[in-house]
Amino acid sequence: MNILISNDDGYLAPGLAILARTAAEFANVRVVAPERDRSGVSNSLTLDRPLRIKQAENGFYYVSGTPTDCIHLGLHALPEFRPDLVLSGINNGANMGDDTLYSGTVAAATEAYLMGIPAVALSLNDSSGRYWATAEKAVWLLLEHLLKQPPQTPILWNINIPAVAPEDIQGIKITRLGRRHHAQSIVPAKNPRGEAVYWIGPVGDVSDNLAGTDFGECEAGFITVTPLQIDLTAYQETEAVARFWAQAAFK
């Protein structure tokens, strides 16, 4: 089995090294990741300049682009390695709720899924560096189970690992996305020349962390697995929208 691995934290990220090392216990692994941190770039493609791909001393390939670019180059610039599964992560911080729309970690998995390849995004609900041992244990357990019956059709799963000691993992819960958004979307500041600049602000408080959500169950110590889909159509609204436009006179 071949596994292609990417992320959005860059090819030097500790979570990427852990994921590659753990996955290599189960399959042939190739890593193609951004050359620098590209968190929050979502599914963006680099269209305004050419891309470069190079190989680091540790064997990882790194790309001068986004996580989505990495999946394309991993498949087409290095075509001798055909992945049966794509793993993205382990992200240094959670990707839950609204965050999945912005996440480059989730985007790499999404791009593979769109290309017909089973894909899983993995994130650790912590950015302090204290729980990498938990992440390693969780990934090992997840891959051990997943690869007993490898998916034969495309899947897109978003997995978050709790910030607890390895022995305190409570199990696995299948969840829905919770909800939170930016509390202060823009933070004004001054650069060294006194000119106005603006930072995107921090995320806000969680507004939906009920039982059954990724936020709620991960905080309770569970590994959360959320199946994702690409179709954004609001099917429950189609009839009302159809009635609204039914009398429109276009000639």
Secondary structure, DSSP 4 states (H G I P E B T S, - for coil): -EEEEE-SS-TT-HHHHHHHHHHTTTSEEEEEEESS--TT-TT----SS---EEE-TTS-EEESS-HHHHHHHHHHTSTT---SEEEEEEEES---TTHHHH-HHHHHHHHHHHTT--EEEEEES--SSS-HHHHHHHHHHHHHHHTTS--SS--EEEEEE-SS-GGG--EEEE-B--EEEESSSEEEEE-TTS-EEEEE--EEEEEE--TTBHHHHHHTTEEEEEE-------GGGHHHHHHHHTT----
